[in-house]
């Protein structure tokens, strides 16, 4: 099931036209707003449905609000005039307030800017989309007999296509507004919530049973003075003392006889860290990589990077050491030039990811941390990160992977003190190659993260 396509089909054509007429907006702008609102609202529900409290709230809204899908058949009447439309919007506004109360104003502002419609129009359109989405879900609940677990999994199954159904120019903003960065990186797994139990309204006082006390005192007739089987009494402290002596003796023997020459060497278990993928013409720190080359995927066409460092002074008084000719060195030098124009593009280096994941290879974080120091010294600077890969593998998966890697870089910048509003990001997969993908050298150049200076 593709919930997004079904909703787009439902809201296209006459529905968009009538809504635009009532709102006094251009139809193409209303269509653009709807195309942004559908994935945004569904994305918000996804994050909410990923935990039991959110899934319970969603199910309560569906059930108690009688959202059974009948609203879809009533659309013509609801869009008949402004009075009917006002009632429709009022009901939808209530749905938004119950499901995404803390995101409402941010979503409206984002869609208003994205589609070029008034804030009031964006608010009304959100209130149109919301009950239709919930109505679709309610219809599935009724027809398939879903509980909150089933409903949550129906929504979460849409996660794999969320970004593909979101306009490209809206993707990063939507993720920021909804707080989906970590959620999108996580693996899609079915959820399972406990079935709710009905509690009785009557209370029953349970009095704990008192233990039965036996007050009778009994005595033994045995004469212990003449009992030969009693043997010799052993002090209680002797056994543990003997045990401790044995352990200490063993430790001492191990310390004297053990060959300590291999202490600290990598174990064979380290070789299970699988493949590494070099993405941005970076030099891999081999001290952090297992040496079994049979299982490590490393590009062999790495452009040599100088190790000579240059002390660079920043306007905020900080001084950092940057490799001469490196990305950060060039970026810092560019920012010192007041005559340098914006829209300059730089390619990050010394940045590696574990193959097919958005996880940094150990040591790669330094490039991003140094970038954060530079951006901290120039608080007006705003950038856009665009991640690319080569054309190997599935194009859809490549696009998702590059978006996740762009997330990872942005998140690390934010963790190092850069405001998230200063960083835009996207993932383009194998689009816009800068070299031929026929050769490994060309593929290496195409795997990159670009930084574009948007404001200086």
C-alpha positions in Angstrom: 0.0 0.0 0.0 1.2 3.5 -0.9 -0.7 5.8 1.4 0.9 8.9 -0.1 -0.2 8.2 -3.7 -3.8 7.4 -2.6 -4.0 10.7 -0.7 -2.5 12.7 -3.6 -5.0 11.1 -6.0 -7.8 12.0 -3.6 -6.8 15.6 -3.2 -5.8 16.3 -6.8 -7.9 17.9 -9.5 -11.3 19.2 -8.4 -10.6 19.0 -4.7 -7.6 21.2 -5.0 -9.4 23.5 -7.4 -12.4 24.1 -5.1 -10.1 24.5 -2.1 -8.0 27.1 -3.9 -11.2 29.0 -4.9 -12.5 29.1 -1.3 -9.1 30.2 0.1 -8.4 32.7 -2.6 -5.1 31.1 -3.6 -3.7 30.0 -6.9 -4.5 26.4 -7.6 -0.9 25.5 -8.4 0.2 26.9 -5.0 -2.5 24.9 -3.2 -1.3 21.7 -5.1 2.3 22.4 -4.0 1.2 22.9 -0.4 -0.9 19.6 -0.4 2.1 17.7 -1.9 4.2 18.9 1.0 1.5 18.5 3.7 0.7 14.8 3.0 4.2 13.5 3.7 4.7 16.0 6.5 1.6 14.9 8.4 2.2 11.2 7.7 5.8 11.6 8.8 4.7 13.2 12.1 2.3 10.3 12.7 5.1 7.8 12.0 7.3 9.2 14.7 4.3 9.3 17.1 3.3 5.7 16.3 6.8 4.3 17.0 6.0 4.3 20.7 3.1 2.8 22.6 1.8 6.1 24.0 1.7 7.7 20.6 0.0 4.7 19.0 -2.6 4.6 21.8 -3.3 8.3 21.2 -3.7 7.7 17.5 -6.1 4.8 18.0 -8.1 6.8 20.5 -8.5 9.7 18.0 -9.6 7.2 15.3 -12.1 5.4 17.4 -13.5 8.3 19.6 -13.6 10.6 16.6 -15.5 8.1 14.4 -12.9 8.4 11.7 -14.0 5.5 9.6 -13.3 7.0 6.2 -16.8 8.3 5.6 -15.4 11.8 5.4 -13.9 10.9 2.0 -17.4 10.4 0.5 -18.5 13.8 2.0 -15.8 15.8 0.3 -18.0 17.3 -2.3 -20.4 18.6 0.3 -17.7 19.8 2.6 -16.2 21.9 -0.3 -19.6 23.1 -1.5 -19.4 26.5 0.2 -17.4 28.5 2.7 -19.7 27.6 5.6 -19.3 23.9 5.1 -15.6 24.3 4.5 -15.3 26.2 7.8 -16.8 23.3 9.7 -14.5 20.9 7.9 -11.4 23.0 8.8 -12.6 23.2 12.4 -12.8 19.4 12.7 -9.4 19.0 11.1 -7.8 21.6 13.3 -8.9 19.5 16.3 -7.3 16.4 14.8 -4.0 18.2 14.3 -4.1 19.6 17.9 -4.6 16.1 19.3 -2.0 14.3 17.2 0.8 16.9 16.5 0.1 19.7 19.0 3.7 20.9 19.3 4.4 20.8 15.6 1.4 22.6 14.3 2.8 26.2 14.0 6.1 25.0 12.7 4.5 22.9 9.9 2.3 25.9 8.9 5.2 28.2 8.7 7.2 25.7 6.7 4.4 25.0 4.2 3.6 28.7 3.8 7.2 29.4 2.8 7.5 26.3 0.7 4.3 26.8 -1.4 4.1 30.5 -1.3 0.6 30.6 0.4 -0.6 32.7 3.3 -0.2 31.3 6.8 -4.0 31.2 7.2 -4.2 29.1 4.0 -1.5 26.7 5.1 -3.4 26.3 8.4 -6.6 25.5 6.6 -4.9 23.1 4.2 -3.3 21.2 7.1 -6.7 21.0 8.7 -8.0 19.5 5.4 -5.2 16.9 5.0 -5.2 15.7 8.6 -8.8 14.3 8.9 -8.5 12.7 5.4 -5.3 10.9 6.5 -6.8 9.8 9.7 -10.0 8.8 7.9 -7.9 6.6 5.5 -6.3 4.9 8.5 -9.6 4.5 10.3 -11.0 2.7 7.3 -8.1 0.3 7.5 -8.7 -0.2 11.2 -12.3 -1.2 10.5 -11.8 -3.3 7.4 -8.8 -5.2 8.8 -9.7 -5.3 12.5 -6.5 -3.6 13.5 -5.4 -2.9 17.1 -2.9 -0.2 18.0 0.0 -2.4 17.1 -1.4 -3.2 13.6 -2.2 0.5 13.0 1.3 1.6 14.1 2.9 -1.0 11.7 0.7 0.1 8.8 2.1 3.6 9.2 5.7 2.6 9.9 5.7 0.5 6.8 5.4 3.8 4.8 8.8 5.0 6.2 10.8 3.4 3.4 9.1 5.6 0.8 8.6 8.8 2.9 11.5 10.7 1.4 10.7 9.6 -2.1 7.2 11.0 -1.6 8.4 14.3 -0.2 9.4 17.2 -2.6 13.2 17.4 -2.7 13.3 21.0 -1.6 11.2 20.2 1.4 13.0 17.1 2.7 15.6 18.5 5.0 13.2 21.2 6.4 10.5 18.6 7.1 13.0 16.4 8.9 14.1 19.3 11.0 10.6 20.5 11.8 9.4 17.0 12.8 12.6 16.0 14.5 13.1 12.9 12.3 16.8 12.9 11.8 17.5 10.0 14.2 14.2 8.3 13.4 15.0 8.2 9.7 18.4 6.6 10.3 17.1 3.8 12.5 16.2 0.5 10.9 12.6 -0.2 10.2 11.4 -2.9 12.6 7.8 -4.0 13.4 6.6 -2.8 16.8 4.7 -4.9 19.2 2.7 -3.4 22.0 1.1 -5.2 24.9 -2.7 -5.8 24.6 -4.6 -3.6 26.9 -6.5 -5.3 29.7 -9.9 -4.1 31.0 -9.7 -3.2 34.7 -12.7 -3.8 36.9 -14.4 -0.8 38.4 -15.0 -2.7 41.6 -12.2 -2.8 44.1 -11.5 -5.8 46.3 -9.5 -5.5 49.4 -7.2 -8.4 49.9 -6.0 -9.0 53.4 -2.6 -10.8 53.4 -2.6 -14.0 55.4 -0.7 -13.9 58.6 1.9 -16.6 59.0 0.9 -19.3 61.4 3.0 -19.1 64.5 3.9 -22.2 66.4 4.5 -21.1 70.0 5.4 -24.6 71.3 9.0 -25.1 72.2 10.6 -28.6 71.5 13.8 -30.0 72.7 16.1 -32.8 71.4 16.9 -35.8 73.4 20.2 -36.4 71.8 23.3 -36.4 74.0 25.9 -34.4 72.1 28.5 -34.9 74.7 28.9 -38.6 73.8 28.3 -38.2 70.0 31.5 -39.5 68.3 30.2 -38.6 64.8 30.6 -35.0 65.6 34.3 -35.2 64.7 36.7 -32.3 65.0 35.3 -28.8 64.8 36.7 -26.8 61.9 36.8 -23.0 62.3 34.5 -21.2 59.9 37.2 -18.8 58.7 39.5 -21.6 57.5 37.8 -22.6 54.2 37.5 -19.1 52.7 41.1 -18.3 53.8 42.4 -21.3 52.0 40.3 -20.5 48.9 41.7 -17.0 48.7 45.3 -18.3 49.1 44.7 -20.7 46.1 43.4 -17.9 43.9 46.2 -15.5 44.7 48.7 -18.2 44.1 47.2 -18.9 40.7 47.2 -15.2 39.7 50.9 -14.9 40.8 51.8 -17.9 38.7 50.0 -16.5 35.6 51.7 -13.1 36.0 55.2 -14.7 36.1 54.7 -17.3 33.3 52.5 -15.4 30.9 54.0 -14.0 27.6 53.1 -10.4 27.8 54.7 -9.5 24.5 51.4 -9.6 22.6 49.5 -7.5 25.1 47.3 -4.9 23.3 47.4 -6.6 19.9 44.2 -6.8 17.9 42.2 -10.0 18.4 40.7 -11.9 15.6 37.3 -10.6 16.7 38.3 -7.1 15.5 38.4 -8.4 12.0 34.7 -8.8 12.1 34.2 -5.1 11.7 33.4 -5.8 8.1 33.8 -3.4 5.2 34.9 0.2 5.1 33.9 2.5 2.4 35.8 5.6 1.4 33.4 8.2 0.3 35.1 11.6 0.1 38.7 11.1 -1.3 39.9 10.6 2.3 42.9 8.9 3.7 41.8 6.1 5.9 43.4 5.9 9.4 44.8 2.4 9.2 45.4 2.4 13.0 41.7 1.9 13.4 41.2 -0.7 10.7 41.7 -4.4 11.0 44.5 -5.6 8.8 42.7 -8.5 7.1 42.5 -7.0 3.6 40.4 -9.8 2.3 37.4 -8.5 4.1 38.0 -4.7 3.9 36.6 -2.7 1.1 39.0 0.2 0.5 39.2 2.3 -2.6 42.8 2.1 -4.0 42.7 5.3 -5.9 43.0 7.8 -3.1 44.5 11.2 -3.9 47.5 11.7 -1.6 46.8 14.2 1.2 49.6 16.2 2.7 50.2 15.8 6.4 51.8 19.2 6.8 49.7 21.3 9.2 49.3 25.0 9.3 48.3 27.0 12.4 45.2 28.9 11.5 43.9 31.8 13.7 40.1 32.4 13.7 38.2 35.7 14.4 36.9 34.4 17.8 40.5 34.0 19.1 40.7 30.3 18.5 43.7 28.7 16.8 43.5 25.3 15.1 45.9 23.2 13.1 44.7 22.4 9.6 46.4 20.3 7.0 47.7 22.5 4.2 45.5 22.2 1.2 42.7 20.4 3.0 39.0 21.2 2.8 39.0 23.0 6.1 42.1 24.9 5.3 40.6 26.1 2.0 37.2 26.9 3.7 38.8 28.9 6.5 40.9 30.8 4.0 37.8 31.6 1.8 35.9 33.0 4.8 38.7 35.4 5.6 38.3 37.0 2.1 35.5 39.5 2.4 35.4 39.9 -1.4 34.7 36.1 -2.0 31.2 35.5 -3.3 28.7 33.1 -1.9 27.6 29.8 -3.6 31.2 28.6 -3.5 31.3 24.8 -3.3 33.9 22.8 -1.4 34.3 19.0 -1.2 34.9 17.6 2.2 38.0 15.3 2.7 39.2 12.9 5.4 35.7 11.8 5.9 34.9 8.1 5.8 31.8 5.9 6.5 31.4 2.2 7.2 30.2 0.6 4.0 26.4 1.0 3.4 25.9 2.8 6.6 25.8 6.5 7.8 28.3 5.6 10.6 31.7 7.4 10.6 34.9 5.4 10.5 37.0 6.2 13.6 39.0 9.4 13.2 36.7 10.8 10.5 34.8 13.0 13.0 37.8 15.4 13.3 37.0 16.9 9.8 33.5 17.8 11.0 34.7 18.9 14.4 37.2 21.3 12.8 34.5 22.5 10.4 32.3 23.3 13.5 35.1 25.3 15.0 35.5 27.4 11.8 31.7 27.9 11.6 31.6 29.0 15.2 34.1 31.7 14.4 31.9 32.9 11.6 28.3 32.9 13.0 26.7 34.5 9.9 27.8 31.6 7.7 25.1 29.2 6.5 25.8 26.1 4.4 24.1 23.3 2.5 25.5 19.8 2.6 24.9 17.6 -0.4 26.0 13.9 -0.3 26.6 11.8 -3.5 27.7 8.3 -4.3 28.7 6.5 -7.5 26.2 4.5 -9.6 26.9 1.1 -8.0 23.9 -0.7 -6.6 20.2 0.4 -6.4 19.6 4.0 -7.1 16.8 4.4 -4.6 18.9 2.9 -1.8 21.8 5.1 -2.8 19.7 8.1 -2.4 18.5 7.1 1.0 22.0 6.3 2.1 23.4 9.7 0.9 20.6 11.5 2.8 21.4 9.6 6.0 25.1 10.5 5.6 24.3 14.1 5.1 22.2 13.9 8.3 25.1 12.4 10.2 27.4 15.3 9.2 24.8 17.9 10.2 24.0 16.1 13.5 27.7 16.1 14.4 28.0 19.8 13.6 25.0 20.5 15.8 26.5 18.4 18.6 29.5 20.6 18.3 27.6 23.8 18.9 26.4 24.9 15.4 22.7 25.9 15.2 20.7 23.5 13.0 19.1 26.5 11.2 22.5 27.3 9.7 22.8 23.9 8.0 20.7 22.6 5.1 21.3 19.1 3.7 20.2 16.7 1.1 21.2 13.4 -0.5 21.3 12.9 -4.3 22.5 9.3 -4.6 24.3 8.8 -7.9 23.1 12.0 -9.6 25.4 14.7 -10.9 28.5 12.7 -11.4 31.7 14.7 -11.7 33.6 11.9 -13.4 33.0 8.7 -15.4 31.6 5.8 -13.4 33.4 3.4 -15.8 36.6 3.5 -13.8 37.3 3.1 -10.1 39.1 6.4 -10.2 35.9 8.1 -11.5 33.7 6.4 -8.9 36.0 7.6 -6.2 35.5 11.2 -7.3 31.8 10.8 -7.5 31.5 9.6 -3.9 31.7 12.9 -2.1 30.0 15.4 0.2 29.8 19.0 -1.1 29.5 22.0 1.1 27.9 25.0 -0.6 28.1 28.4 1.1 24.6 29.9 1.2 25.3 32.9 3.3 28.5 34.5 4.3 
